[in-house]
Amino acid sequence: KAGVTQTPRYLIKTRGQQVTLSCSPISGHRSVSWYQQTPGQGLQFLFEYFSETQRNKGNFPGRFSGRQFSNSRSEMNVSTLELGDSALYLCASSGQGYGQETQYFGPGTRLLVL
Amino acid sequence: KQEVTQIPAALSVPEGENLVLNCSFTDSAIYNLQWFRQDPGKGLTSLLLIQSSQREQTSGRLNASLDKSSGRSTLYIAASQPGDSATYLCAVSGSGYSTLTFGKGTMLLVSP
């Protein structure tokens, strides 16, 4: 089975721009979660989608949004980028998104905001 | 609010040593605990998943234990190798869904 894929792998943007990141889960997985990783804060949960519905959300401003399509692929969008949004953005997939399941992570998208 | 702490933050050992990485969490109401490995600039690789009803899991040279009541887990790596050099992250799932709360990780360097 192919793993979780994320595109693009690297992005450079300037402050005030917006960006869209994409995540394709493992085939058959219906839950997709997004995390932000920074040196200072570590890994922080952004949101989780299941069957095209946002089921859980972390403590991030409304500039961070996401969606999930019928094929379980997910996108996250960050509007009005700030320097502090520079980070590695990771997505993870699991079958049903229940707490007992293993989470499988993609390679991440590294975003640099100048 | 769940908090996960990993000690030590960094560890350097010579090849062949057995070592223990520690993880503690503040809320014992967890569904599972997962150990991950992260190589520099890369994503996370799942190493071991321990369900809340289990006490330990083993995979090759890795053994993870869980003491839910005391809020602790350990990852034991036997006969360490240079290829084990990476950051090891512990994460707990504390809700019915898959949301993970991560520790800051232990950066391991195994020198030949």
Interface residues (C-beta under 8 A of the other chain):
Chain A: V4 Q6 S31 S33 Y35 G42 L43 Q44 F45 E48 F50 R55 N56 G58 L88 L90 A92 S94 G97 Y98 G99 Q100 E101 T102 Q103 Y104 F105 G106 P107 G108 R110
Chain B: I30 Y31 N32 Q34 F36 G41 K42 G43 L44 T45 S46 L49 Q51 L89 A91 S93 G94 S95 G96 Y97 S98 T99 L100 T101 F102 G103 K104 G105
